[in-house]
Amino acid sequence: MSTDHTSTHPDSPLHGRGAGSETINLAAIRQEYTKGGLKEGDLPDNPLSLFNRWLHEAIDAQVEEPTAMLVGTVSPEGRPSTRTVLLKDLHDGKFIFYTNYESRKGSHLAKNPYISLSFVWHALERQVHIEGISSKVPAGESDAYFHQRPYKSRIGARISPQSRPLKSRMQLIRSFVAEAARWVGREVERPVHWGGYAVTPERIEFWQGRANRLHDRFLYTLQADGSWRKERLAP
């Protein structure tokens, strides 16, 4: 019996195998970016002002999951890891999200607090890439946000051994049902293993797609005096 292998030779077009027998030429998939530009003269001194504007424009445009961000961490072995979480606040110049402190990302951040955040708004042909340092938010802030969450989300946060292997989905459901029964008629308490991280940005890049792959990229870098240096990057 023969096997049909997709060529991966560097001089060959990249192909991927679809759900059927049709071969998809991935290298031929292209899109022209024409929705706008980013002029250096329009950049504010503080990148958080521009981020706020772009985020609100993404929300107003009804971009799917406008607050979703790719969070990158580094393992103790130096291996990068990414996952998607939701931005829940932008306060005092810090990007805030909530998670299980005992998750994979939490264990990484406990040993190496440096982190990256990426927002990708395809509908607007925009991206924002942030690098900075994380720290846990005060317990009171985590409590306040936790009690705003839907009841079932609070129960889920208490019982999920995030990032750890499960024998079955039924194991998770049984834990959820048992935990929900424990809190009938009572306020669900935040578990100590769950809370927020605040990310202090040190580097923020704004990317706006342009025609002919001549994209606009502007980098803000935090300086020792608290100001931001601005510079255009090659696309």
Helices and strands as residue ranges (DSSP letters): E 15-17, E 23-25, G 26-28, G 40-42, H 47-60, E 68-74, E 80-86, E 89-91, E 94-100, H 104-111, E 114-121, G 122-124, E 126-136, H 139-146, H 151-159, H 169-182, E 194-208, G 211-213, E 216-222, E 228-233
